[in-house]
């Protein structure tokens, strides 16, 4: 008794969350959306936050989150040579 028959959800996987949140720097909203697209199942951003905390994954500060949101990916520009 006491055992659950629930299957483990992808967002409960520490490695998957670390990849999305730490390495890819996605927000909890973006991670929930990615989960919904991959699994075709509903997920709330608050659920993602709860699992980040359960896995002791340090959450970004508001300032860090805003900086990530407004950062523009850098691209290399070709410089024309004047001949």
MARFILO-797721 format. One record per residue (C-alpha): y, z negated, x. Coordinates in pm, whole numbers, plus 50000, padded with zeros to 5 digits. Layout:
! residues N
YZX;...
This chain:
! residues 83
500005000050000;503605004450098;503095038350257;505265066450131;503985101150054;507345117450121;507505144450381;509995140950661;513105161950605;514515182850888;517805163450885;515795131850960;514635146351293;516585131151582;516195161451809;517405185451539;520415163551459;521255159451828;521125197151875;523415203851579;525865174751615;526075168551990;525225201752153;526535226451893;529345202551791;528925209751421;530495186251167;528405167350914;529605192150649;528495221650865;525135205250939;524505198950567;525365235250496;523065247450776;520265225850636;520795239950287;520675275550422;517595269550640;515565249150393;516975260850059;517295224149959;520335203049878;521775179750141;524965159450128;527175154350438;526975116650378;523195119050421;523745135450759;526135107350858;523595081150753;520855097150968;523195100651267;523785063051244;520055055651199;519305074951518;522185057851706;523905091251766;527525082451838;529805097951582;532985115351688;536355099451623;538665115551371;540775129251657;537725145051824;536575159951494;540005174951428;540165188651782;536785205751736;537845219851401;540995235451542;539635247351874;539525284851923;536595299652112;537755313252443;537255349852513;537735368452834;540515393652832;540495425253033;543555429653244;544825464853284;545605475353632;548845494353674;548055524053900;
